[in-house]
Amino acid sequence: KAEQSIRFRSLPSRVYRDPDFTVKASASSRLRVSFTASGDCSVSGSTVHLLSAGKCWVTAHQPGDSNFNAAPDVDQRFTIEKARQRINGAAPAQKTYLDPDFPLDMAASSGLPVVFVASGNCEMNESYVHIVGAGNCALTAHQPGDSNFTAARIVDQQFTIAKADQTITFGDLPSTYFGTGELLLNAQASSGLPVRFTAGGGCASTI
């Protein structure tokens, strides 16, 4: 039997989430070459799929036939770099004090969870923003990355919180006569804040 060899060019480094790609190798016998893979990749036929960041070994085989001995296997190793990611989304529009808690419309392109930090007149309630007063809310979004993704660039956003409206409930007062004493006033604000009274005409108000 004749000897044969495999020609298998070196493979460049890749980045996690790069699309599948085809490898090529040729045997001096012109017999078909097959491939196997190990590490952070897999191969189907001659198509390599990246599984994670790390290292990939692709081995080219040619087992020979009735006329050729098996060719020595040829290994090619390449690195798989971490993929970059970014945080997408915008700060919420202006809110009003007493608005209900709400989630943030911001996400990482990697699909990894985003960590939020709030300051000012708001705070984070698990993954929701809770407004604690009128003013401003500053938000910072983080995604530190993992074994496959680098850390995303930190995103800072802010929005304003307007004062809430309120109403006063004040029932009609009964008619009274001079000298009958004081008339108790009862009024309530929807905000729960204390109501102040002023009076004019033939009466005066006290606290």
Order of alpha helices (4+ residues) and beta strands (2+ residues): beta-beta-beta-beta-beta-beta-beta-beta-beta-beta-beta-beta-beta-beta-beta-beta-beta-beta-beta-beta
